[in-house]
């Protein structure tokens, strides 16, 4: 299986270590990974702001870069969900459909495709709070939703429970939005900030030393709150924790 590594633009620019950790994790599990060097934004910011037509260039570039890949994996639920639902091409409709059906968020790929049941080298002796991102949970179905009467599950939680020494702390509101929401945090700054503070408070009340999740956009929002509060608590993408000790 030829796996293309898709690194969202904000991860590439602000959190490159997350991309490196994702690569290391996949390769440690025996995955053959290729990284197309000319990849860029998936087009989500334009589409979410009502300018879907302006993302056509991003769609074309994505299809061109990942045409030779059997599957595409990315460490971002929001970007992957956008690609799954909106990747489009009038010139190559079949290829766009193939890629839409074969793009995976990292945790989804590890649990559903690779069927990971052990991470023998992973060790992270800290109290960790898991932030469940909205796109991953409600869009990609990475975990159950508290508003539904249904069996509880969480793919990220399953992976974190494989890490030696990690103490996953319970939260009062495990699937509450962090308030980031892309451009929402710009246009609704006050509401976004209050939502971010509420999420951070939940983690702090339960003694988390580290807040993790599958979307660095959400973790960036929480990191901003933590920095302004001068808190020693840090944020880490789940890929960084799953590769700890390697």
C-alpha positions as CSV (number, residue, x, y, z in Angstrom):
1,X,0.0,0.0,0.0
2,X,1.4,3.3,-1.1
3,X,0.4,5.9,1.5
4,X,0.6,9.6,0.8
5,X,1.2,11.8,3.8
6,X,-0.9,14.9,3.7
7,X,0.2,17.7,6.1
8,X,-2.2,20.6,6.5
9,X,-0.7,24.1,5.7
10,X,-1.1,25.3,9.3
11,X,0.7,22.2,10.6
12,X,3.5,22.7,8.1
13,X,3.9,26.4,9.0
14,X,3.3,26.4,12.8
15,X,3.7,22.8,14.1
16,X,6.1,21.0,11.8
17,X,7.0,18.5,14.5
18,X,3.5,17.1,14.2
19,X,4.2,16.3,10.6
20,X,7.5,14.6,11.6
21,X,5.8,12.7,14.4
22,X,3.1,11.4,12.0
23,X,5.7,10.2,9.5
24,X,7.7,8.5,12.2
25,X,4.6,6.8,13.6
26,X,3.5,5.5,10.2
27,X,7.0,4.2,9.3
28,X,7.4,2.6,12.7
29,X,4.3,0.6,11.9
30,X,5.8,-0.6,8.6
31,X,3.9,1.8,6.3
32,X,5.5,2.9,3.1
33,X,5.0,6.7,3.1
34,X,5.5,9.2,0.3
35,X,5.4,12.9,0.8
36,X,4.4,15.0,-2.3
37,X,6.5,18.1,-2.0
38,X,4.2,20.4,-3.9
39,X,1.1,19.8,-1.7
40,X,-0.5,22.8,-0.1
41,X,-3.8,23.9,1.4
42,X,-6.8,21.6,1.1
43,X,-9.1,24.6,0.4
44,X,-11.2,24.4,3.6
45,X,-10.7,28.1,4.7
46,X,-12.2,29.4,1.4
47,X,-15.0,26.8,1.3
48,X,-16.0,27.4,5.0
49,X,-16.2,31.2,4.3
50,X,-18.6,30.7,1.4
51,X,-16.1,30.8,-1.4
52,X,-16.1,27.2,-2.6
53,X,-15.3,28.2,-6.1
54,X,-12.0,29.7,-5.0
55,X,-10.8,26.3,-3.7
56,X,-10.8,24.8,-7.2
57,X,-7.0,25.4,-7.5
58,X,-6.4,23.6,-4.2
59,X,-8.6,20.6,-5.4
60,X,-6.6,20.4,-8.7
61,X,-3.3,20.6,-6.9
62,X,-4.3,17.9,-4.3
63,X,-5.4,15.5,-7.0
64,X,-2.2,16.1,-9.0
65,X,0.0,15.5,-6.0
66,X,-1.7,12.4,-4.6
67,X,-2.7,10.7,-7.9
68,X,-0.1,7.9,-7.4
69,X,-1.2,7.1,-3.8
70,X,-3.4,4.2,-2.8
71,X,-4.5,6.1,0.3
72,X,-3.9,9.5,1.8
73,X,-3.4,10.0,5.5
74,X,-3.4,13.3,7.4
75,X,-3.1,14.4,11.0
76,X,-6.2,16.6,11.0
77,X,-9.8,15.7,11.2
78,X,-11.1,19.0,9.9
79,X,-9.0,19.0,6.7
80,X,-9.6,15.3,6.1
81,X,-13.4,15.8,6.5
82,X,-13.3,18.7,4.0
83,X,-11.5,16.5,1.5
84,X,-13.9,13.6,2.0
85,X,-17.0,15.8,1.4
86,X,-15.8,18.5,-1.0
87,X,-12.8,17.4,-3.1
88,X,-14.1,18.0,-6.7
89,X,-12.8,18.0,-10.3
90,X,-14.7,18.5,-13.5
91,X,-11.7,17.3,-15.5
92,X,-11.0,14.2,-13.3
93,X,-14.2,13.3,-11.5
94,X,-13.3,9.6,-11.2
95,X,-9.9,10.4,-9.6
96,X,-11.5,13.0,-7.2
97,X,-14.0,10.3,-6.1
98,X,-11.3,7.7,-5.6
99,X,-9.3,10.1,-3.4
100,X,-12.4,11.2,-1.4
101,X,-13.0,7.6,-0.6
102,X,-9.4,6.9,0.3
103,X,-8.4,9.8,2.5
104,X,-8.1,9.1,6.2
105,X,-7.5,11.0,9.4
106,X,-4.5,9.5,11.3
107,X,-6.4,7.8,14.2
108,X,-9.0,6.5,11.8
109,X,-6.3,5.0,9.6
110,X,-4.5,3.4,12.6
111,X,-7.6,1.8,14.1
112,X,-9.7,1.0,11.0
113,X,-7.1,0.1,8.4
114,X,-3.9,-0.9,10.3
115,X,-6.0,-2.4,13.2
116,X,-3.3,-1.2,15.7
117,X,-3.7,-3.1,19.0
118,X,-0.2,-2.4,20.5
119,X,2.4,0.3,20.6
120,X,5.2,-1.5,22.5
121,X,7.7,1.4,22.4
122,X,5.3,4.2,23.3
123,X,5.7,5.5,26.8
124,X,4.3,8.8,28.2
125,X,4.1,8.9,32.1
126,X,1.8,12.0,32.4
127,X,-1.8,12.9,33.1
128,X,-3.4,13.6,29.7
129,X,-6.7,15.2,28.8
130,X,-8.2,14.3,25.4
131,X,-9.8,17.1,23.5
132,X,-12.4,15.6,21.1
133,X,-12.6,17.8,18.0
134,X,-16.1,18.5,16.4
135,X,-15.1,17.6,12.8
136,X,-13.5,14.3,13.9
137,X,-16.3,13.3,16.2
138,X,-19.4,14.4,14.4
139,X,-18.1,14.4,10.8
140,X,-15.6,11.4,10.8
141,X,-17.3,9.5,13.6
142,X,-14.0,9.0,15.5
143,X,-15.9,8.8,18.7
144,X,-19.4,8.5,20.1
145,X,-21.5,11.6,20.8
146,X,-22.8,12.3,24.3
147,X,-26.1,13.6,23.0
148,X,-26.9,10.2,21.4
149,X,-28.1,7.0,23.3
150,X,-25.5,4.7,21.7
151,X,-22.5,2.6,22.8
152,X,-19.5,4.6,23.8
153,X,-16.4,4.5,21.8
154,X,-13.4,6.6,20.9
155,X,-10.7,5.7,18.4
156,X,-8.2,8.3,19.8
157,X,-8.8,7.1,23.3
158,X,-8.2,3.5,22.2
159,X,-4.8,4.5,20.9
160,X,-3.9,6.5,24.0
161,X,-4.7,3.5,26.2
162,X,-1.9,1.6,24.4
163,X,0.7,4.0,25.7
164,X,2.6,2.8,28.7
165,X,2.4,5.1,31.8
166,X,-0.3,7.4,30.3
167,X,-3.1,8.4,32.7
168,X,-6.1,9.5,30.7
169,X,-8.1,11.9,32.9
170,X,-11.9,12.0,32.8
171,X,-13.6,15.3,31.7
172,X,-16.9,16.8,32.7
173,X,-17.7,17.8,29.1
174,X,-15.7,15.4,26.9
175,X,-17.1,16.5,23.6
176,X,-17.7,20.2,24.0
177,X,-16.4,22.5,21.2
178,X,-13.2,24.5,21.9
179,X,-14.5,27.6,20.1
180,X,-11.9,27.7,17.3
181,X,-14.0,26.9,14.3
182,X,-11.7,28.4,11.7
183,X,-12.8,31.9,10.8
184,X,-15.4,31.7,13.7
185,X,-12.6,32.6,16.1
186,X,-11.9,35.8,14.1
187,X,-15.5,37.0,13.5
188,X,-16.8,35.9,17.0
189,X,-13.7,36.6,19.1
190,X,-15.4,37.0,22.5
191,X,-17.6,33.9,22.2
192,X,-14.7,31.9,20.8
193,X,-12.4,33.0,23.7
194,X,-15.0,32.1,26.3
195,X,-15.5,28.7,24.8
196,X,-11.7,28.1,24.8
197,X,-11.5,29.1,28.4
198,X,-14.3,26.7,29.4
199,X,-12.5,23.8,27.7
200,X,-9.2,24.6,29.3
201,X,-10.8,24.9,32.7
202,X,-12.3,21.4,32.4
203,X,-8.9,19.9,31.7
204,X,-7.3,21.9,34.6
205,X,-9.9,20.9,37.1
206,X,-9.2,17.3,36.4
207,X,-5.5,17.6,36.8
208,X,-4.3,17.3,33.2
209,X,-0.6,18.0,32.6
210,X,-1.0,17.7,28.8
211,X,-3.9,18.3,26.5
212,X,-3.9,16.2,23.3
213,X,-6.1,15.7,20.3
214,X,-6.1,15.0,16.6
215,X,-6.5,18.6,15.4
216,X,-3.7,21.1,15.9
217,X,-6.2,23.9,15.0
218,X,-8.2,23.1,18.2
219,X,-5.1,22.6,20.2
220,X,-3.7,26.0,19.0
221,X,-6.9,27.6,20.3
222,X,-6.4,25.9,23.7
223,X,-2.7,26.7,23.7
224,X,-3.5,30.4,23.3
225,X,-5.6,30.3,26.4
226,X,-3.0,28.4,28.4
227,X,-0.3,30.8,27.4
228,X,-2.3,33.9,28.4
229,X,-3.1,32.2,31.8
230,X,0.7,31.4,32.1
231,X,-0.3,27.8,32.7
232,X,2.4,25.1,32.7
233,X,0.0,22.7,31.0
234,X,1.1,22.1,27.4
235,X,-0.6,20.8,24.2
236,X,0.6,17.9,22.1
237,X,-0.8,16.3,19.0
238,X,-1.7,12.7,19.5
239,X,1.0,11.6,17.0
240,X,3.6,13.2,19.2
241,X,2.4,11.1,22.2
242,X,2.1,7.9,20.2
243,X,5.7,8.2,19.1
244,X,7.0,9.2,22.6
245,X,9.7,6.8,23.8
246,X,10.6,5.7,20.2
